[in-house]
Amino acid sequence: MSMERFWNEQADWSRATFGSDDERGPEGPLKHLAKEVLCELLGMSRPAVSGLLGTVRCDLSGTERGPLEEYVDLQFLIFDACRRAGFSYEQLLTGCFAKLAI
């Protein structure tokens, strides 16, 4: 297992499931991430969060630091939250592949 392998397999699954990167863009995954965070932190229901986010338009141009750095920040936060919740990198990666298999 490696993060690169997961990256490639998840990309194949995502494109097959949701359409090409050019068709879909990053807004959907960003809204999904926001939904998961709001549900977890605020205890909001998925339908309530979906309604709230349905009106949100994302500015995906990034900041003066650049859009890649913003996505890197999100990855850092996900890894940090998993570790602080008591999960190891191996558990996270194993969980990623297990979820992908579903």
The first five atom37 places (N, CA, C, CB, O) and aatype in JSON, in Angstrom:
{
  "aatype": [12, 15, 12, 6, 1, 13, 17, 2, 6, 5, 0, 3, 17, 15, 1, 0, 16, 13, 7, 15, 3, 3, 6, 1, 7, 14, 6, 7, 14, 10, 11, 8, 10, 0, 11, 6, 19, 10, 4, 6, 10, 10, 7, 12, 15, 1, 14, 0, 19, 15, 7, 10, 10, 7, 16, 19, 1, 4, 3, 10, 15, 7, 16, 6, 1, 7, 14, 10, 6, 6, 18, 19, 3, 10, 5, 13, 10, 9, 13, 3, 0, 4, 1, 1, 0, 7, 13, 15, 18, 6, 5, 10, 10, 16, 7, 4, 13, 0, 11, 10, 0, 9],
  "atom_mask": [
    [1, 1, 1, 1, 1],
    [1, 1, 1, 1, 1],
    [1, 1, 1, 1, 1],
    [1, 1, 1, 1, 1],
    [1, 1, 1, 1, 1],
    [1, 1, 1, 1, 1],
    [1, 1, 1, 1, 1],
    [1, 1, 1, 1, 1],
    [1, 1, 1, 1, 1],
    [1, 1, 1, 1, 1],
    [1, 1, 1, 1, 1],
    [1, 1, 1, 1, 1],
    [1, 1, 1, 1, 1],
    [1, 1, 1, 1, 1],
    [1, 1, 1, 1, 1],
    [1, 1, 1, 1, 1],
    [1, 1, 1, 1, 1],
    [1, 1, 1, 1, 1],
    [1, 1, 1, 0, 1],
    [1, 1, 1, 1, 1],
    [1, 1, 1, 1, 1],
    [1, 1, 1, 1, 1],
    [1, 1, 1, 1, 1],
    [1, 1, 1, 1, 1],
    [1, 1, 1, 0, 1],
    [1, 1, 1, 1, 1],
    [1, 1, 1, 1, 1],
    [1, 1, 1, 0, 1],
    [1, 1, 1, 1, 1],
    [1, 1, 1, 1, 1],
    [1, 1, 1, 1, 1],
    [1, 1, 1, 1, 1],
    [1, 1, 1, 1, 1],
    [1, 1, 1, 1, 1],
    [1, 1, 1, 1, 1],
    [1, 1, 1, 1, 1],
    [1, 1, 1, 1, 1],
    [1, 1, 1, 1, 1],
    [1, 1, 1, 1, 1],
    [1, 1, 1, 1, 1],
    [1, 1, 1, 1, 1],
    [1, 1, 1, 1, 1],
    [1, 1, 1, 0, 1],
    [1, 1, 1, 1, 1],
    [1, 1, 1, 1, 1],
    [1, 1, 1, 1, 1],
    [1, 1, 1, 1, 1],
    [1, 1, 1, 1, 1],
    [1, 1, 1, 1, 1],
    [1, 1, 1, 1, 1],
    [1, 1, 1, 0, 1],
    [1, 1, 1, 1, 1],
    [1, 1, 1, 1, 1],
    [1, 1, 1, 0, 1],
    [1, 1, 1, 1, 1],
    [1, 1, 1, 1, 1],
    [1, 1, 1, 1, 1],
    [1, 1, 1, 1, 1],
    [1, 1, 1, 1, 1],
    [1, 1, 1, 1, 1],
    [1, 1, 1, 1, 1],
    [1, 1, 1, 0, 1],
    [1, 1, 1, 1, 1],
    [1, 1, 1, 1, 1],
    [1, 1, 1, 1, 1],
    [1, 1, 1, 0, 1],
    [1, 1, 1, 1, 1],
    [1, 1, 1, 1, 1],
    [1, 1, 1, 1, 1],
    [1, 1, 1, 1, 1],
    [1, 1, 1, 1, 1],
    [1, 1, 1, 1, 1],
    [1, 1, 1, 1, 1],
    [1, 1, 1, 1, 1],
    [1, 1, 1, 1, 1],
    [1, 1, 1, 1, 1],
    [1, 1, 1, 1, 1],
    [1, 1, 1, 1, 1],
    [1, 1, 1, 1, 1],
    [1, 1, 1, 1, 1],
    [1, 1, 1, 1, 1],
    [1, 1, 1, 1, 1],
    [1, 1, 1, 1, 1],
    [1, 1, 1, 1, 1],
    [1, 1, 1, 1, 1],
    [1, 1, 1, 0, 1],
    [1, 1, 1, 1, 1],
    [1, 1, 1, 1, 1],
    [1, 1, 1, 1, 1],
    [1, 1, 1, 1, 1],
    [1, 1, 1, 1, 1],
    [1, 1, 1, 1, 1],
    [1, 1, 1, 1, 1],
    [1, 1, 1, 1, 1],
    [1, 1, 1, 0, 1],
    [1, 1, 1, 1, 1],
    [1, 1, 1, 1, 1],
    [1, 1, 1, 1, 1],
    [1, 1, 1, 1, 1],
    [1, 1, 1, 1, 1],
    [1, 1, 1, 1, 1],
    [1, 1, 1, 1, 1]
  ],
  "atom_positions": [
    [[0.83, -1.19, 0.0], [0.0, 0.0, 0.0], [0.88, 1.25, 0.0], [-0.95, 0.0, 1.21], [1.91, 1.29, 0.67]],
    [[0.46, 2.23, -0.74], [1.14, 3.52, -0.71], [0.12, 4.6, -0.98], [2.3, 3.57, -1.74], [-0.95, 4.33, -1.54]],
    [[0.43, 5.83, -0.6], [-0.47, 6.94, -0.86], [-0.6, 7.16, -2.37], [0.03, 8.22, -0.17], [-1.67, 7.53, -2.85]],
    [[0.49, 6.94, -3.11], [0.42, 7.1, -4.56], [-0.53, 6.07, -5.19], [1.83, 6.96, -5.18], [-1.32, 6.4, -6.08]],
    [[-0.46, 4.83, -4.72], [-1.37, 3.81, -5.24], [-2.81, 4.19, -4.93], [-1.04, 2.42, -4.66], [-3.69, 4.08, -5.78]],
    [[-3.05, 4.62, -3.7], [-4.4, 5.03, -3.34], [-4.85, 6.2, -4.21], [-4.48, 5.4, -1.85], [-5.98, 6.21, -4.69]],
    [[-3.98, 7.18, -4.4], [-4.29, 8.34, -5.25], [-4.79, 7.88, -6.62], [-3.03, 9.25, -5.4], [-5.82, 8.35, -7.1]],
    [[-4.05, 6.96, -7.26], [-4.39, 6.49, -8.6], [-5.68, 5.67, -8.62], [-3.25, 5.66, -9.16], [-6.52, 5.87, -9.5]],
    [[-5.83, 4.77, -7.67], [-7.03, 3.94, -7.64], [-8.27, 4.76, -7.3], [-6.87, 2.8, -6.62], [-9.34, 4.54, -7.86]],
    [[-8.13, 5.72, -6.39], [-9.26, 6.57, -6.04], [-9.64, 7.46, -7.22], [-8.93, 7.44, -4.8], [-10.83, 7.7, -7.45]],
    [[-8.65, 7.94, -7.96], [-8.92, 8.77, -9.15], [-9.69, 7.97, -10.19], [-7.6, 9.3, -9.75], [-10.65, 8.48, -10.77]],
    [[-9.29, 6.72, -10.43], [-10.0, 5.87, -11.38], [-11.45, 5.67, -10.95], [-9.29, 4.52, -11.52], [-12.37, 5.79, -11.76]],
    [[-11.65, 5.36, -9.67], [-13.0, 5.15, -9.15], [-13.83, 6.42, -9.27], [-12.94, 4.7, -7.68], [-14.98, 6.37, -9.73]],
    [[-13.27, 7.55, -8.87], [-14.0, 8.82, -8.9], [-14.43, 9.2, -10.31], [-13.15, 9.93, -8.29], [-15.56, 9.62, -10.53]],
    [[-13.51, 9.05, -11.26], [-13.84, 9.38, -12.65], [-14.92, 8.45, -13.19], [-12.58, 9.3, -13.54], [-15.82, 8.9, -13.91]],
    [[-14.84, 7.16, -12.86], [-15.84, 6.21, -13.33], [-17.2, 6.47, -12.68], [-15.37, 4.77, -13.03], [-18.24, 6.25, -13.3]],
    [[-17.19, 6.93, -11.44], [-18.42, 7.14, -10.69], [-19.07, 8.49, -10.97], [-18.14, 7.0, -9.21], [-20.29, 8.57, -11.13]],
    [[-18.25, 9.56, -11.02], [-18.79, 10.91, -11.09], [-18.53, 11.64, -12.41], [-18.22, 11.72, -9.99], [-19.13, 12.69, -12.65]],
    [[-17.66, 11.11, -13.25], [-17.33, 11.77, -14.5], [-15.9, 12.28, -14.48], [0.0, 0.0, 0.0], [-15.21, 12.22, -13.45]],
    [[-15.46, 12.78, -15.62], [-14.06, 13.21, -15.75], [-13.78, 14.43, -14.89], [-13.73, 13.51, -17.22], [-14.7, 15.15, -14.47]],
    [[-12.51, 14.66, -14.63], [-12.09, 15.82, -13.84], [-12.55, 17.11, -14.5], [-10.57, 15.82, -13.67], [-12.98, 18.04, -13.82]],
    [[-12.46, 17.18, -15.83], [-12.88, 18.39, -16.55], [-14.38, 18.63, -16.45], [-12.48, 18.28, -18.02], [-14.83, 19.77, -16.38]],
    [[-15.16, 17.54, -16.43], [-16.62, 17.67, -16.32], [-17.04, 18.14, -14.94], [-17.29, 16.33, -16.64], [-17.95, 18.96, -14.81]],
    [[-16.4, 17.64, -13.91], [-16.88, 17.83, -12.54], [-16.16, 18.94, -11.77], [-16.74, 16.55, -11.8], [-16.82, 19.7, -11.06]],
    [[-14.87, 19.04, -11.9], [-14.14, 20.05, -11.13], [-14.09, 19.74, -9.64], [0.0, 0.0, 0.0], [-14.59, 18.7, -9.22]],
    [[-13.5, 20.63, -8.86], [-13.29, 20.36, -7.43], [-14.43, 20.8, -6.51], [-12.05, 21.03, -7.0], [-14.4, 20.47, -5.32]],
    [[-15.42, 21.52, -7.01], [-16.45, 22.07, -6.12], [-17.22, 20.98, -5.37], [-17.42, 22.92, -6.9], [-17.46, 21.12, -4.17]],
    [[-17.61, 19.91, -6.06], [-18.36, 18.84, -5.41], [-17.62, 18.21, -4.24], [0.0, 0.0, 0.0], [-18.18, 18.1, -3.15]],
    [[-16.35, 17.78, -4.45], [-15.63, 17.21, -3.31], [-15.42, 18.2, -2.16], [-14.29, 16.7, -3.78], [-15.43, 17.8, -1.0]],
    [[-15.23, 19.47, -2.48], [-15.06, 20.47, -1.41], [-16.35, 20.62, -0.61], [-14.63, 21.83, -2.01], [-16.31, 20.72, 0.62]],
    [[-17.48, 20.65, -1.29], [-18.76, 20.74, -0.58], [-19.0, 19.47, 0.25], [-19.92, 20.95, -1.57], [-19.54, 19.54, 1.36]],
    [[-18.61, 18.32, -0.29], [-18.78, 17.07, 0.46], [-17.91, 17.1, 1.72], [-18.41, 15.84, -0.43], [-18.35, 16.68, 2.79]],
    [[-16.68, 17.59, 1.6], [-15.81, 17.71, 2.76], [-16.43, 18.64, 3.8], [-14.42, 18.23, 2.34], [-16.42, 18.34, 4.99]],
    [[-16.97, 19.78, 3.35], [-17.62, 20.72, 4.26], [-18.81, 20.06, 4.96], [-18.07, 21.98, 3.51], [-19.03, 20.27, 6.15]],
    [[-19.58, 19.25, 4.21], [-20.74, 18.57, 4.78], [-20.3, 17.62, 5.89], [-21.51, 17.81, 3.7], [-20.89, 17.6, 6.97]],
    [[-19.26, 16.84, 5.61], [-18.78, 15.89, 6.62], [-18.31, 16.63, 7.88], [-17.65, 15.04, 6.06], [-18.58, 16.18, 9.0]],
    [[-17.61, 17.75, 7.69], [-17.1, 18.52, 8.83], [-18.25, 19.11, 9.64], [-16.16, 19.64, 8.34], [-18.26, 19.01, 10.87]],
    [[-19.23, 19.72, 8.96], [-20.35, 20.32, 9.67], [-21.18, 19.28, 10.41], [-21.24, 21.09, 8.71], [-21.61, 19.52, 11.54]],
    [[-21.39, 18.14, 9.8], [-22.12, 17.06, 10.48], [-21.38, 16.61, 11.73], [-22.33, 15.86, 9.53], [-21.98, 16.42, 12.79]],
    [[-20.08, 16.46, 11.6], [-19.27, 15.97, 12.73], [-19.17, 17.0, 13.85], [-17.87, 15.59, 12.25], [-19.37, 16.67, 15.02]],
    [[-18.85, 18.24, 13.5], [-18.61, 19.26, 14.52], [-19.88, 19.83, 15.13], [-17.8, 20.38, 13.93], [-19.94, 20.08, 16.34]],
    [[-20.89, 20.04, 14.31], [-22.09, 20.73, 14.77], [-23.27, 19.8, 15.02], [-22.49, 21.76, 13.79], [-24.31, 20.22, 15.52]],
    [[-23.1, 18.53, 14.68], [-24.18, 17.58, 14.86], [-25.38, 17.87, 13.97], [0.0, 0.0, 0.0], [-26.5, 17.49, 14.29]],
    [[-25.12, 18.55, 12.86], [-26.21, 18.86, 11.92], [-26.52, 17.62, 11.1], [-25.83, 20.04, 10.99], [-25.65, 16.79, 10.84]],
    [[-27.78, 17.49, 10.69], [-28.16, 16.37, 9.84], [-27.61, 16.57, 8.43], [-29.7, 16.21, 9.8], [-27.36, 17.71, 8.02]],
    [[-27.43, 15.49, 7.71], [-26.96, 15.59, 6.33], [-27.91, 16.42, 5.46], [-26.79, 14.19, 5.74], [-27.44, 17.25, 4.68]],
    [[-29.24, 16.22, 5.56], [-30.13, 17.05, 4.74], [-30.02, 18.55, 5.07], [-31.57, 16.6, 4.93], [-30.08, 19.38, 4.17]],
    [[-29.85, 18.89, 6.36], [-29.73, 20.31, 6.73], [-28.45, 20.91, 6.15], [-29.74, 20.47, 8.26], [-28.46, 22.02, 5.63]],
    [[-27.37, 20.17, 6.24], [-26.1, 20.65, 5.7], [-26.17, 20.74, 4.19], [-24.94, 19.74, 6.14], [-25.66, 21.7, 3.6]],
    [[-26.78, 19.75, 3.55], [-26.91, 19.78, 2.08], [-27.68, 21.0, 1.63], [-27.59, 18.5, 1.58], [-27.32, 21.63, 0.64]],
    [[-28.75, 21.34, 2.34], [-29.51, 22.53, 2.0], [-28.7, 23.79, 2.15], [0.0, 0.0, 0.0], [-28.77, 24.68, 1.3]],
    [[-27.93, 23.87, 3.21], [-27.08, 25.03, 3.45], [-26.02, 25.16, 2.36], [-26.41, 24.94, 4.82], [-25.8, 26.25, 1.83]],
    [[-25.36, 24.07, 2.03], [-24.27, 24.12, 1.06], [-24.77, 24.24, -0.37], [-23.41, 22.89, 1.19], [-24.01, 24.62, -1.26]],
    [[-26.04, 23.91, -0.61], [-26.58, 24.03, -1.95], [-26.55, 25.45, -2.48], [0.0, 0.0, 0.0], [-26.58, 25.67, -3.69]],
    [[-26.5, 26.41, -1.58], [-26.5, 27.81, -1.99], [-25.09, 28.39, -2.07], [-27.32, 28.63, -1.02], [-24.92, 29.54, -2.49]],
    [[-24.09, 27.62, -1.68], [-22.71, 28.11, -1.63], [-22.04, 27.97, -2.98], [-21.92, 27.36, -0.56], [-22.1, 26.9, -3.6]],
    [[-21.4, 29.02, -3.44], [-20.56, 28.97, -4.64], [-19.11, 29.08, -4.17], [-20.92, 30.12, -5.68], [-18.78, 29.95, -3.37]],
    [[-18.29, 28.21, -4.67], [-16.88, 28.19, -4.25], [-16.04, 29.07, -5.17], [-16.35, 26.75, -4.26], [-16.2, 29.04, -6.39]],
    [[-15.15, 29.84, -4.57], [-14.13, 30.55, -5.34], [-12.92, 29.64, -5.35], [-13.79, 31.98, -4.74], [-12.18, 29.56, -4.36]],
    [[-12.72, 28.94, -6.46], [-11.69, 27.91, -6.52], [-10.38, 28.43, -7.08], [-12.17, 26.76, -7.36], [-9.5, 27.64, -7.43]],
    [[-10.25, 29.74, -7.16], [-9.01, 30.29, -7.7], [-7.89, 30.3, -6.67], [-9.24, 31.7, -8.21], [-6.74, 30.55, -7.01]],
    [[-8.22, 30.02, -5.42], [-7.2, 30.02, -4.37], [-6.91, 31.42, -3.88], [0.0, 0.0, 0.0], [-7.62, 32.37, -4.22]],
    [[-5.89, 31.54, -3.1], [-5.48, 32.83, -2.56], [-4.17, 33.24, -3.2], [-5.35, 32.77, -1.02], [-3.7, 32.62, -4.15]],
    [[-3.6, 34.29, -2.65], [-2.3, 34.71, -3.18], [-1.24, 33.63, -2.99], [-1.85, 36.0, -2.5], [-0.21, 33.64, -3.67]],
    [[-1.47, 32.7, -2.06], [-0.53, 31.59, -1.88], [-0.68, 30.56, -2.99], [-0.74, 30.92, -0.52], [0.27, 29.83, -3.28]],
    [[-1.84, 30.5, -3.6], [-2.07, 29.55, -4.68], [-3.0, 28.44, -4.27], [0.0, 0.0, 0.0], [-3.04, 28.06, -3.1]],
    [[-3.76, 27.92, -5.22], [-4.75, 26.89, -4.9], [-4.15, 25.58, -4.4], [-5.59, 26.62, -6.1], [-4.75, 24.93, -3.55]],
    [[-2.98, 25.18, -4.91], [-2.4, 23.91, -4.43], [-2.13, 23.98, -2.94], [-1.1, 23.59, -5.2], [-2.38, 23.01, -2.22]],
    [[-1.62, 25.1, -2.47], [-1.32, 25.22, -1.05], [-2.59, 25.1, -0.2], [-0.63, 26.57, -0.76], [-2.54, 24.56, 0.91]],
    [[-3.71, 25.58, -0.71], [-4.98, 25.44, 0.02], [-5.38, 23.97, 0.12], [-6.09, 26.25, -0.68], [-5.84, 23.53, 1.18]],
    [[-5.21, 23.21, -0.96], [-5.53, 21.78, -0.92], [-4.56, 21.03, -0.01], [-5.48, 21.18, -2.34], [-4.96, 20.09, 0.68]],
    [[-3.31, 21.42, 0.0], [-2.33, 20.82, 0.91], [-2.76, 21.06, 2.36], [-0.9, 21.4, 0.65], [-2.66, 20.17, 3.2]],
    [[-3.24, 22.27, 2.65], [-3.73, 22.57, 4.0], [-4.84, 21.6, 4.4], [-4.25, 24.02, 4.08], [-4.86, 21.11, 5.53]],
    [[-5.76, 21.31, 3.47], [-6.85, 20.38, 3.77], [-6.3, 18.99, 4.09], [-7.83, 20.31, 2.59], [-6.77, 18.33, 5.01]],
    [[-5.31, 18.55, 3.31], [-4.72, 17.22, 3.57], [-4.04, 17.2, 4.93], [-3.7, 16.85, 2.46], [-4.17, 16.22, 5.67]],
    [[-3.32, 18.26, 5.25], [-2.68, 18.33, 6.57], [-3.72, 18.2, 7.67], [-1.89, 19.66, 6.72], [-3.52, 17.47, 8.64]],
    [[-4.83, 18.92, 7.53], [-5.86, 18.91, 8.55], [-6.5, 17.53, 8.7], [-6.92, 19.94, 8.24], [-6.79, 17.1, 9.81]],
    [[-6.72, 16.86, 7.59], [-7.3, 15.52, 7.65], [-6.34, 14.56, 8.36], [-7.63, 15.0, 6.23], [-6.76, 13.79, 9.23]],
    [[-5.07, 14.6, 7.98], [-4.09, 13.73, 8.63], [-3.97, 14.05, 10.12], [-2.71, 13.87, 7.94], [-3.92, 13.14, 10.94]],
    [[-3.93, 15.33, 10.46], [-3.79, 15.74, 11.86], [-5.0, 15.29, 12.67], [-3.62, 17.28, 11.96], [-4.84, 14.79, 13.78]],
    [[-6.2, 15.47, 12.12], [-7.41, 15.06, 12.84], [-7.43, 13.56, 13.07], [-8.66, 15.49, 12.07], [-7.79, 13.1, 14.16]],
    [[-7.05, 12.77, 12.06], [-7.0, 11.31, 12.22], [-6.02, 10.9, 13.31], [-6.62, 10.64, 10.9], [-6.34, 10.08, 14.16]],
    [[-4.82, 11.48, 13.26], [-3.81, 11.14, 14.25], [-4.27, 11.51, 15.66], [-2.49, 11.85, 13.93], [-4.11, 10.72, 16.6]],
    [[-4.85, 12.7, 15.81], [-5.3, 13.15, 17.12], [-6.51, 12.35, 17.63], [-5.65, 14.62, 17.07], [-6.78, 12.31, 18.83]],
    [[-7.22, 11.71, 16.71], [-8.33, 10.85, 17.11], [-7.85, 9.45, 17.51], [-9.35, 10.74, 15.97], [-8.63, 8.6, 17.91]],
    [[-6.54, 9.24, 17.39], [-5.96, 7.98, 17.83], [-5.68, 6.98, 16.73], [0.0, 0.0, 0.0], [-5.34, 5.83, 17.02]],
    [[-5.82, 7.39, 15.46], [-5.57, 6.48, 14.35], [-4.15, 6.64, 13.84], [-6.57, 6.74, 13.21], [-3.58, 7.74, 13.85]],
    [[-3.58, 5.54, 13.39], [-2.23, 5.57, 12.81], [-2.34, 5.81, 11.31], [-1.46, 4.25, 13.11], [-3.41, 5.7, 10.72]],
    [[-1.2, 6.15, 10.69], [-1.16, 6.31, 9.24], [-1.58, 5.01, 8.56], [0.25, 6.74, 8.77], [-2.32, 5.02, 7.58]],
    [[-1.11, 3.89, 9.09], [-1.44, 2.6, 8.51], [-2.94, 2.35, 8.59], [-0.68, 1.48, 9.22], [-3.52, 1.83, 7.64]],
    [[-3.57, 2.71, 9.71], [-5.02, 2.54, 9.83], [-5.76, 3.43, 8.83], [-5.48, 2.86, 11.26], [-6.74, 3.01, 8.22]],
    [[-5.28, 4.66, 8.66], [-5.91, 5.56, 7.7], [-5.79, 5.01, 6.29], [-5.27, 6.95, 7.79], [-6.77, 4.99, 5.55]],
    [[-4.61, 4.58, 5.91], [-4.4, 4.07, 4.56], [-5.2, 2.78, 4.34], [-2.92, 3.83, 4.31], [-5.81, 2.6, 3.28]],
    [[-5.2, 1.89, 5.33], [-5.98, 0.67, 5.23], [-7.47, 1.0, 5.11], [-5.73, -0.24, 6.44], [-8.18, 0.38, 4.32]],
    [[-7.93, 1.99, 5.89], [-9.32, 2.42, 5.81], [-9.66, 3.01, 4.45], [0.0, 0.0, 0.0], [-10.76, 2.8, 3.93]],
    [[-8.71, 3.76, 3.87], [-8.93, 4.34, 2.55], [-9.13, 3.24, 1.51], [-7.75, 5.24, 2.15], [-10.06, 3.32, 0.7]],
    [[-8.28, 2.23, 1.52], [-8.41, 1.13, 0.56], [-9.67, 0.31, 0.82], [-7.18, 0.23, 0.62], [-10.3, -0.16, -0.12]],
    [[-10.03, 0.13, 2.1], [-11.25, -0.62, 2.43], [-12.47, 0.14, 1.91], [-11.37, -0.85, 3.97], [-13.39, -0.47, 1.36]],
    [[-12.49, 1.45, 2.08], [-13.62, 2.26, 1.59], [-13.67, 2.24, 0.08], [-13.51, 3.71, 2.09], [-14.75, 2.18, -0.51]],
    [[-12.51, 2.29, -0.56], [-12.45, 2.26, -2.02], [-13.0, 0.93, -2.56], [-11.01, 2.47, -2.5], [-13.63, 0.9, -3.62]],
    [[-12.76, -0.15, -1.84], [-13.24, -1.47, -2.26], [-14.76, -1.56, -2.24], [-12.64, -2.55, -1.37], [-15.35, -2.35, -2.97]],
    [[-15.4, -0.75, -1.4], [-16.86, -0.74, -1.33], [-17.41, -0.05, -2.54], [-17.35, -0.04, -0.05], [-18.63, 0.07, -2.69]]
  ]
}
